Amino acid sequence: MQVRADLHIHTVLSPCADLEMAPAKIVEKAKKANLQIIGITDHNSTKNVKAVKKIASKEGIFVLMGAEVTTKEEVHCLAFFEHEYQLDEFQLFLEENSSKIPNPDGHFGYQPVVDEEENILEIVPYYLTPALKKGISAIQKEVYRLNGIFIPAHVNRPMNGLFSHLGFIPKNLEFDAMGITGKTSENDVRKHYDLDHKISLLYNSDAHFLDQIGSAFSLFLIEEINFGEIKMALNQSNNRSVKIL
């Protein structure tokens, strides 16, 4: 079957996201956009993922649980996990390697952890966006140790992209796909960065506002909607694949 997915969506927890990006509203907008799979990817934190997942499961939307990680090189990468215990372990990794820059009175933006009813459970006191203390290869290895999915995000962007910051794909770096965003085409990106068709490209919205959710999406050709099928599609294995219209 063919399903529509947007795997780069921020919640209200990300300091740069709109305060309207609450779990229930994200799911409502995803449903209107006919998305069957969404990825929740706050900056360097997974703490709002479970609330979105609880609401989305009732609406028949599959949530890939993860985060958008800023590496030591300031490259943004998406990391996703199948099980909540893996997500929790990765959250500890993020906290242990955070720069812990104070965010007094929401100076860099408010960062609330919320439940399904939008009750504030916690305000993260340190700025979430800065680079972690670990480099891209170390982060990728940690994601794979936890059997996760690793995707360099928006590689075509002039800021925080793999090529804008490093200029090349590091030797021995493993990944499942590369994300692209903005007004571009798959062919243009492949030609510009000389990317082999064996590398799957994933078109995502990088939504920080409700009206951006589903504005960019990819089509997954899979047999059923689950983590394993998504990973196979990203890696173009067993006749699964991803395509961009």
Backbone bond lengths (Angstrom), bond angles and torsions (degrees), N, CA, C in turn:
res aa  C-N    CA-C-N  psi(-1)  N-CA   C-N-CA  omega(-1)  CA-C   N-CA-C  phi
1 M - - - 1.458 - - 1.523 110.04 -
2 Q 1.326 114.50 164.51 1.457 121.72 -178.14 1.521 109.08 -115.57
3 V 1.341 116.44 123.20 1.465 119.78 -177.29 1.526 110.40 -128.09
4 R 1.315 114.57 149.56 1.461 121.44 -176.40 1.526 109.94 -94.80
5 A 1.351 116.11 133.11 1.463 120.63 -174.96 1.523 111.63 -137.68
6 D 1.317 115.11 139.05 1.464 122.81 170.87 1.523 105.76 -126.60
7 L 1.328 116.34 108.04 1.461 120.86 -168.81 1.531 113.72 -103.59
8 H 1.318 117.45 22.36 1.467 119.44 179.47 1.529 108.84 -142.78
9 I 1.339 115.05 85.81 1.466 121.77 -176.62 1.524 109.28 -131.57
10 H 1.318 116.03 129.16 1.463 122.09 178.46 1.529 110.60 -95.62
11 T 1.320 116.17 152.47 1.459 120.95 172.91 1.527 108.87 -107.20
12 V 1.306 114.63 -177.74 1.458 121.54 178.87 1.532 112.32 -58.63
13 L 1.324 117.44 -17.60 1.459 120.87 179.61 1.524 112.41 -66.18
14 S 1.316 117.81 -32.97 1.467 120.17 178.94 1.524 108.96 -70.12
15 P 1.332 117.93 129.50 1.464 120.38 -174.55 1.525 113.91 -63.27
16 C 1.334 116.51 -21.51 1.465 121.09 -179.79 1.525 112.34 -93.72
17 A 1.328 118.34 -1.12 1.460 121.88 -178.29 1.524 111.07 -90.46
18 D 1.322 115.08 153.63 1.454 121.27 178.53 1.529 110.32 -68.00
19 L 1.325 116.03 147.65 1.463 120.45 -179.31 1.528 112.79 -69.08
20 E 1.322 116.96 -9.03 1.468 120.88 174.91 1.528 112.62 -79.60
21 M 1.325 117.53 -7.79 1.467 120.77 -175.27 1.531 111.42 -81.09
22 A 1.305 115.82 57.73 1.456 123.00 177.28 1.532 109.39 -84.65
23 P 1.320 118.07 155.19 1.470 120.65 -176.23 1.535 114.60 -51.48
24 A 1.314 117.58 -50.56 1.465 120.12 -176.88 1.529 111.70 -63.59
25 K 1.316 116.98 -38.43 1.461 120.67 -178.97 1.520 111.47 -71.28
26 I 1.325 116.38 -35.02 1.468 119.90 175.62 1.523 110.31 -62.23
27 V 1.326 116.40 -46.25 1.464 120.39 -179.86 1.526 111.00 -64.66
28 E 1.306 116.84 -41.49 1.470 120.45 178.21 1.527 111.25 -59.29
29 K 1.340 116.21 -45.31 1.472 119.87 -179.86 1.517 110.79 -69.27
30 A 1.328 118.24 -37.49 1.460 121.12 177.91 1.524 111.09 -62.07
31 K 1.317 115.81 -39.41 1.469 120.35 178.70 1.525 110.47 -64.85
32 K 1.326 116.96 -42.95 1.470 120.94 178.83 1.529 111.22 -64.39
33 A 1.330 115.70 -30.44 1.467 120.43 179.44 1.525 112.45 -85.14
34 N 1.336 117.04 4.99 1.474 122.62 178.73 1.523 113.02 61.06
35 L 1.331 115.68 33.87 1.455 120.01 176.03 1.524 109.37 -86.31
36 Q 1.318 116.02 134.05 1.461 120.67 176.49 1.523 112.66 -102.91
37 I 1.343 115.61 -17.87 1.458 121.48 176.70 1.526 108.21 -134.01
38 I 1.331 116.50 132.35 1.462 120.23 173.34 1.525 109.33 -130.22
39 G 1.321 115.89 147.63 1.452 121.18 174.76 1.512 109.45 -110.22
40 I 1.327 117.02 127.14 1.466 121.50 178.88 1.524 107.58 -98.48
41 T 1.336 115.05 120.44 1.468 120.51 -166.50 1.526 110.83 -139.42
42 D 1.311 117.34 70.16 1.460 119.68 175.02 1.519 110.12 -73.01
43 H 1.323 115.34 158.13 1.461 120.25 -179.25 1.527 111.07 -66.35
44 N 1.324 115.75 116.44 1.464 122.97 171.57 1.532 113.92 51.46
45 S 1.317 116.87 30.99 1.471 120.26 177.31 1.523 110.14 -158.03
46 T 1.336 114.52 146.37 1.467 121.05 178.70 1.533 111.79 -114.11
47 K 1.330 117.17 9.80 1.462 120.45 -165.06 1.529 115.93 -71.10
48 N 1.336 118.89 -14.57 1.465 119.54 177.24 1.526 112.66 -103.85
49 V 1.314 116.28 1.58 1.464 120.19 -174.76 1.528 112.38 -65.06
50 K 1.319 117.30 -46.20 1.464 120.50 -172.92 1.527 112.04 -64.83
51 A 1.326 117.56 -34.67 1.467 120.34 178.43 1.518 110.37 -64.65
52 V 1.341 116.77 -41.72 1.471 120.12 177.76 1.518 109.97 -64.67
53 K 1.328 116.79 -42.92 1.464 121.03 -178.24 1.530 111.59 -60.58
54 K 1.329 117.47 -41.61 1.470 120.77 -178.80 1.521 111.07 -61.97
55 I 1.318 116.29 -41.97 1.471 119.96 -179.37 1.522 110.42 -73.05
56 A 1.313 116.60 -43.76 1.461 121.10 -176.38 1.525 112.32 -64.01
57 S 1.327 116.98 -36.45 1.466 119.96 -178.63 1.525 111.74 -61.86
58 K 1.317 116.54 -30.18 1.465 121.06 178.11 1.526 111.89 -73.64
59 E 1.325 115.98 -20.07 1.463 121.09 -178.22 1.527 112.45 -103.92
60 G 1.328 116.47 6.93 1.453 120.41 178.66 1.513 114.64 75.08
61 I 1.327 116.89 22.87 1.467 121.44 178.18 1.519 108.70 -108.02
62 F 1.326 116.00 129.59 1.461 121.64 -179.29 1.524 109.53 -86.79
63 V 1.328 116.49 131.38 1.463 121.52 -179.84 1.520 110.14 -107.77
64 L 1.326 115.40 122.17 1.452 120.79 168.29 1.521 106.78 -83.27
65 M 1.320 116.21 121.49 1.463 121.86 -173.47 1.521 110.17 -90.78
66 G 1.328 116.39 122.35 1.445 116.97 -178.75 1.507 115.25 -168.32
67 A 1.328 114.60 -151.69 1.461 122.25 -178.04 1.524 108.57 -158.80
68 E 1.330 115.55 159.36 1.459 121.42 168.80 1.526 106.50 -100.76
69 V 1.310 115.07 113.49 1.466 121.15 -173.46 1.523 109.67 -98.02
70 T 1.334 115.86 135.58 1.461 120.92 172.87 1.521 107.86 -99.05
71 T 1.323 116.44 114.54 1.454 121.09 -177.71 1.535 110.89 -75.53
72 K 1.311 116.01 170.41 1.466 121.13 178.09 1.526 111.19 -57.03
73 E 1.346 115.64 -30.30 1.471 120.68 178.88 1.531 111.83 -82.38
74 E 1.349 116.33 0.35 1.471 124.04 -178.16 1.526 112.51 68.43
75 V 1.320 115.07 31.69 1.461 122.06 171.59 1.521 107.87 -94.03
76 H 1.318 117.48 131.84 1.460 121.59 178.18 1.532 109.60 -87.15
77 C 1.327 115.42 132.23 1.466 121.57 179.65 1.522 109.43 -136.34
78 L 1.325 116.29 146.33 1.456 122.04 176.77 1.518 109.34 -96.64
79 A 1.329 115.24 135.89 1.464 121.25 176.89 1.523 108.33 -128.26
80 F 1.329 116.81 131.05 1.464 121.43 -178.11 1.526 110.24 -129.64
81 F 1.350 114.74 151.50 1.459 120.69 -177.03 1.525 110.62 -136.45
82 E 1.334 113.96 149.82 1.465 120.19 -176.54 1.514 112.14 -79.78
83 H 1.327 117.37 -41.76 1.452 121.63 -172.22 1.526 111.64 -114.82
84 E 1.318 115.47 152.91 1.461 119.89 -177.84 1.527 112.17 -66.12
85 Y 1.327 117.90 -32.41 1.467 118.48 179.21 1.524 110.86 -66.48
86 Q 1.337 117.35 -33.10 1.464 120.58 175.69 1.533 110.17 -69.37
87 L 1.315 116.06 -40.92 1.460 121.43 176.95 1.522 110.37 -60.17
88 D 1.325 116.70 -44.12 1.466 121.00 179.65 1.529 111.57 -63.82
89 E 1.316 116.36 -39.07 1.470 119.59 179.20 1.525 110.55 -67.33
90 F 1.322 115.91 -38.12 1.458 118.70 178.04 1.527 111.26 -68.80
91 Q 1.326 117.17 -33.65 1.459 120.56 176.11 1.530 110.40 -60.59
92 L 1.307 117.14 -40.59 1.468 120.36 176.71 1.525 110.85 -62.95
93 F 1.331 116.26 -40.26 1.467 121.13 177.18 1.527 110.42 -60.57
94 L 1.333 116.72 -43.26 1.466 121.16 178.99 1.523 110.91 -62.47
95 E 1.313 116.02 -44.92 1.463 119.84 -178.02 1.526 111.69 -67.07
96 E 1.316 116.58 -38.47 1.469 120.83 179.99 1.526 111.97 -66.65
97 N 1.322 116.65 -26.85 1.463 120.67 -175.39 1.523 113.66 -110.31
98 S 1.321 116.84 11.76 1.462 121.36 177.77 1.521 110.97 -74.15
99 S 1.326 116.20 151.24 1.463 121.67 177.61 1.527 111.58 -76.26
100 K 1.335 117.39 -15.95 1.473 123.59 176.68 1.545 112.65 53.77
101 I 1.319 116.44 49.60 1.465 121.43 174.28 1.526 107.98 -80.35
102 P 1.335 119.28 122.46 1.469 121.08 -177.14 1.531 112.00 -59.47
103 N 1.322 115.10 147.15 1.466 121.89 178.45 1.527 109.26 -126.90
104 P 1.333 117.49 64.50 1.470 120.51 -174.56 1.527 112.32 -64.34
105 D 1.347 115.08 132.07 1.472 121.43 177.32 1.523 112.62 53.95
106 G 1.327 117.25 31.94 1.462 120.46 177.85 1.511 113.49 64.69
107 H 1.323 116.52 34.48 1.466 121.36 -177.28 1.526 111.76 -54.83
108 F 1.333 117.13 -41.16 1.464 121.35 -179.68 1.533 112.21 -95.17
109 G 1.318 116.46 3.88 1.456 121.40 -175.86 1.521 110.44 122.46
110 Y 1.330 116.94 145.25 1.461 120.51 -179.19 1.526 110.58 -73.40
111 Q 1.340 115.61 146.43 1.458 121.51 -174.44 1.522 110.35 -134.98
112 P 1.332 117.69 68.08 1.465 120.06 -177.26 1.528 113.63 -85.77
113 V 1.324 114.95 136.15 1.463 121.83 167.80 1.525 105.59 -91.22
114 V 1.335 116.91 127.18 1.459 120.48 -174.26 1.524 111.07 -126.85
115 D 1.341 115.16 162.52 1.460 119.99 173.56 1.525 109.04 -98.64
116 E 1.324 116.22 -171.75 1.461 120.53 -176.48 1.524 113.33 -63.14
117 E 1.329 117.23 -26.79 1.467 121.26 -179.12 1.528 112.41 -94.87
118 E 1.323 116.92 10.99 1.468 124.05 179.53 1.524 113.03 71.21
119 N 1.329 117.30 18.16 1.454 119.91 172.00 1.525 108.54 -72.89
120 I 1.325 116.84 133.88 1.460 120.76 -179.46 1.525 109.46 -78.55
121 L 1.312 116.22 120.79 1.459 122.67 179.86 1.527 111.93 -94.08
122 E 1.325 115.08 -27.37 1.465 119.87 -174.37 1.522 108.37 -166.80
123 I 1.318 116.88 147.42 1.460 122.12 167.89 1.529 106.67 -111.18
124 V 1.308 117.17 114.84 1.469 119.56 -179.39 1.525 108.10 -64.90
125 P 1.335 118.44 123.06 1.464 121.28 -170.39 1.524 115.67 -82.78
126 Y 1.335 116.94 -13.07 1.460 119.19 -179.89 1.524 110.00 -114.91
127 Y 1.311 115.90 150.14 1.463 123.42 -176.08 1.526 110.00 -64.20
128 L 1.328 116.64 124.25 1.453 120.47 -171.33 1.528 114.85 -82.06
129 T 1.310 118.39 -26.28 1.460 120.80 -169.03 1.526 116.20 -74.33
130 P 1.330 121.64 -31.73 1.472 120.08 -174.03 1.527 114.51 -56.61
131 A 1.323 113.87 160.26 1.463 121.25 -178.22 1.524 111.87 -59.97
132 L 1.328 114.53 143.43 1.458 120.44 172.59 1.533 109.87 -74.34
133 K 1.304 115.21 172.45 1.465 120.93 179.52 1.529 112.25 -83.26
134 K 1.320 117.13 -4.70 1.459 121.72 -178.43 1.529 110.49 -106.97
135 G 1.327 115.85 145.04 1.450 121.85 177.96 1.514 112.71 -80.86
136 I 1.321 115.81 172.36 1.463 121.51 -173.32 1.529 112.36 -59.97
137 S 1.318 117.85 -40.33 1.467 120.22 -178.46 1.525 111.36 -67.29
138 A 1.329 116.98 -40.42 1.465 120.43 179.67 1.522 111.05 -66.68
139 I 1.320 116.51 -38.55 1.463 120.21 178.73 1.514 110.63 -67.61
140 Q 1.325 116.14 -42.94 1.467 119.89 177.90 1.523 111.53 -59.92
141 K 1.301 116.43 -41.04 1.469 119.82 179.80 1.529 111.05 -65.80
142 E 1.332 116.90 -36.59 1.463 119.72 177.77 1.522 110.68 -67.30
143 V 1.321 116.99 -41.25 1.467 120.92 177.51 1.526 110.34 -60.91
144 Y 1.314 117.12 -44.35 1.463 120.36 -179.54 1.523 112.11 -72.08
145 R 1.315 116.77 -30.14 1.475 119.09 174.73 1.521 110.16 -60.26
146 L 1.329 115.31 -32.94 1.469 121.26 179.48 1.532 111.56 -93.06
147 N 1.335 116.15 13.86 1.475 122.62 177.36 1.530 112.25 60.35
148 G 1.326 115.26 36.91 1.451 119.93 -178.42 1.518 113.90 -93.79
149 I 1.321 114.39 -173.22 1.466 124.27 175.78 1.520 107.33 -110.05
150 F 1.344 116.43 135.51 1.465 121.24 -178.40 1.521 109.56 -125.93
151 I 1.336 115.92 125.31 1.461 121.34 -175.12 1.536 109.97 -138.25
152 P 1.322 119.62 110.62 1.462 119.29 169.69 1.537 109.32 -56.65
153 A 1.330 116.50 128.67 1.469 120.81 -172.46 1.528 111.44 -89.57
154 H 1.323 114.64 153.77 1.481 123.77 174.68 1.533 112.29 27.31
155 V 1.338 115.26 62.65 1.465 120.33 -175.51 1.528 112.33 -67.03
156 N 1.330 117.57 -15.58 1.461 121.60 -179.59 1.523 113.25 -90.81
157 R 1.322 118.30 0.15 1.455 120.74 -178.20 1.524 111.45 -82.49
158 P 1.337 117.16 149.08 1.466 120.06 178.84 1.519 113.70 -76.59
159 M 1.325 117.37 -7.58 1.463 121.40 176.78 1.521 110.09 -127.85
160 N 1.330 116.81 136.00 1.469 123.97 174.24 1.520 114.08 60.93
161 G 1.327 116.41 23.39 1.454 120.73 175.44 1.521 111.12 -100.31
162 L 1.308 116.54 158.06 1.464 121.65 -179.07 1.528 111.37 -57.03
163 F 1.329 116.59 -45.63 1.458 119.60 -175.00 1.524 112.81 -81.51
164 S 1.331 117.05 -32.33 1.467 118.84 178.83 1.521 111.47 -68.94
165 H 1.344 117.45 -30.49 1.467 119.76 -176.64 1.524 113.47 -99.38
166 L 1.323 117.13 -32.79 1.465 119.19 -178.99 1.526 112.36 -109.00
167 G 1.319 116.59 -31.54 1.455 120.77 179.13 1.513 114.59 84.05
168 F 1.336 116.78 -3.79 1.462 120.86 -176.85 1.524 109.01 -162.59
169 I 1.321 115.37 168.49 1.465 120.90 174.09 1.527 107.16 -90.57
170 P 1.322 118.24 117.70 1.466 120.22 -178.31 1.526 112.20 -56.58
171 K 1.315 114.78 141.68 1.463 120.43 178.30 1.521 110.00 -59.83
172 N 1.310 116.38 135.02 1.467 124.31 178.60 1.527 114.02 72.85
173 L 1.353 119.02 3.92 1.455 119.78 174.74 1.523 109.18 -71.38
174 E 1.322 116.01 125.63 1.461 121.16 176.84 1.522 109.49 -100.95
175 F 1.315 116.68 146.95 1.462 121.44 177.97 1.520 108.65 -160.28
176 D 1.315 115.54 161.61 1.467 120.67 -177.72 1.519 112.93 -94.61
177 A 1.322 116.52 -26.36 1.460 121.98 -179.53 1.518 107.08 -170.80
178 M 1.330 116.39 177.73 1.460 122.10 172.05 1.516 108.90 -124.85
179 G 1.316 115.40 139.43 1.453 120.06 179.20 1.520 111.04 -92.01
180 I 1.334 115.83 145.51 1.459 121.47 172.28 1.527 107.88 -131.11
181 T 1.318 115.89 158.21 1.456 120.36 -178.67 1.511 109.49 -152.06
182 G 1.329 116.73 171.49 1.459 120.75 178.08 1.515 112.48 83.64
183 K 1.329 115.35 -175.23 1.456 121.54 -177.84 1.525 109.32 -83.46
184 T 1.300 115.16 91.89 1.458 121.39 -178.84 1.519 108.55 -151.87
185 S 1.296 117.08 178.35 1.462 121.41 176.87 1.524 108.89 -128.57
186 E 1.307 114.59 156.93 1.469 119.23 178.65 1.520 110.86 -59.61
187 N 1.332 117.04 -43.80 1.461 119.98 -178.39 1.521 111.97 -62.54
188 D 1.337 117.07 -40.61 1.462 120.41 179.91 1.529 110.91 -63.76
189 V 1.330 116.20 -42.21 1.460 120.20 -179.49 1.523 110.49 -66.12
190 R 1.319 116.58 -45.11 1.467 119.65 -179.93 1.531 110.84 -61.84
191 K 1.316 116.68 -41.84 1.460 120.51 -178.45 1.532 110.79 -68.43
192 H 1.321 116.38 -44.15 1.466 120.80 -175.72 1.524 111.99 -65.09
193 Y 1.346 116.33 -39.71 1.466 119.99 -176.55 1.525 112.91 -104.62
194 D 1.330 116.13 5.64 1.464 121.87 178.43 1.530 111.08 54.14
195 L 1.344 115.06 55.07 1.462 121.14 -177.11 1.524 110.50 -97.58
196 D 1.299 115.03 127.49 1.455 121.74 178.44 1.526 109.95 -66.26
197 H 1.331 116.14 150.27 1.473 120.07 179.30 1.525 112.14 -70.02
198 K 1.318 117.50 -8.73 1.461 119.96 173.91 1.528 111.21 -71.42
199 I 1.341 116.77 -18.51 1.462 121.53 176.56 1.529 108.20 -89.90
200 S 1.317 117.17 117.25 1.464 120.71 177.82 1.518 109.68 -73.70
201 L 1.332 115.15 136.87 1.454 121.26 173.45 1.517 108.53 -106.40
202 L 1.328 114.84 139.27 1.453 122.35 -174.13 1.524 108.13 -121.70
203 Y 1.312 116.75 121.96 1.467 121.36 -178.86 1.523 108.70 -94.38
204 N 1.334 116.66 118.95 1.461 122.47 -177.07 1.525 111.06 -128.77
205 S 1.328 115.89 161.38 1.462 120.06 -177.93 1.522 113.42 -84.60
206 D 1.346 117.52 -27.59 1.472 121.56 -169.76 1.530 108.72 53.30
207 A 1.336 115.90 48.31 1.466 121.92 -172.42 1.522 112.39 -69.11
208 H 1.339 114.34 126.71 1.459 122.46 171.70 1.528 110.86 -113.75
209 F 1.336 115.94 -9.04 1.461 123.49 179.82 1.525 107.97 -132.13
210 L 1.327 116.51 151.57 1.460 120.64 -174.88 1.521 112.84 -57.48
211 D 1.328 117.46 -41.16 1.463 118.69 -175.91 1.523 113.60 -72.07
212 Q 1.334 117.31 -7.01 1.467 120.61 176.74 1.516 112.77 -87.58
213 I 1.319 118.10 -18.21 1.462 121.52 -176.95 1.528 110.01 -62.73
214 G 1.312 116.56 124.49 1.454 121.06 -179.50 1.517 114.52 80.27
215 S 1.333 117.75 0.77 1.472 119.95 178.38 1.527 110.66 -68.51
216 A 1.318 116.75 -21.78 1.461 123.37 170.37 1.518 106.82 -135.05
217 F 1.313 116.77 139.83 1.465 120.08 -176.94 1.518 110.29 -155.84
218 S 1.317 115.53 166.05 1.457 122.82 175.13 1.521 108.76 -121.76
219 L 1.309 115.47 158.42 1.459 121.30 176.70 1.527 109.08 -107.75
220 F 1.326 115.65 121.66 1.454 121.27 178.72 1.530 108.91 -96.97
221 L 1.314 116.00 127.73 1.465 121.79 175.83 1.519 107.18 -100.26
222 I 1.338 115.20 98.38 1.465 121.91 -173.63 1.524 109.64 -137.85
223 E 1.316 116.37 168.89 1.464 120.30 -178.53 1.517 112.27 -91.14
224 E 1.338 117.11 -30.21 1.454 122.16 173.22 1.520 108.23 -154.16
225 I 1.313 115.85 166.27 1.456 118.77 -175.89 1.521 110.31 -95.35
226 N 1.319 116.03 104.19 1.458 121.46 173.08 1.529 108.54 -157.77
227 F 1.298 116.08 171.48 1.463 121.72 -174.85 1.531 111.63 -59.46
228 G 1.327 116.81 -46.41 1.458 120.73 -178.10 1.517 112.88 -60.96
229 E 1.335 116.43 -41.59 1.467 120.82 179.35 1.531 110.57 -65.78
230 I 1.329 116.20 -40.31 1.466 120.08 179.13 1.521 110.38 -63.13
231 K 1.327 116.88 -43.58 1.469 120.56 179.48 1.528 110.95 -64.40
232 M 1.322 117.11 -39.64 1.454 119.70 177.38 1.522 110.81 -63.51
233 A 1.321 117.24 -41.61 1.465 120.90 -179.59 1.524 110.82 -63.23
234 L 1.326 116.89 -43.11 1.461 120.31 179.24 1.523 111.29 -61.51
235 N 1.330 116.11 -33.01 1.462 121.23 -178.77 1.524 113.02 -96.10
236 Q 1.334 116.85 7.57 1.464 123.07 175.83 1.530 112.07 54.15
237 S 1.332 115.50 44.26 1.462 119.83 -178.85 1.521 111.02 -113.02
238 N 1.332 115.69 153.82 1.470 123.06 177.08 1.524 112.84 53.32
239 N 1.320 115.88 41.05 1.470 122.77 177.35 1.524 114.04 65.30
240 R 1.321 117.00 15.61 1.463 120.98 172.38 1.533 108.24 -95.66
241 S 1.326 116.55 152.94 1.457 119.24 -178.57 1.522 111.08 -163.58
242 V 1.318 114.32 173.41 1.462 122.46 176.49 1.517 107.88 -126.81
243 K 1.315 116.46 139.84 1.474 118.08 175.24 1.517 110.39 -136.72
244 I 1.313 114.32 154.82 1.448 123.09 179.17 1.520 108.02 -114.99
245 L 1.318 116.87 130.15 1.467 120.03 179.70 1.518 110.50 -75.93
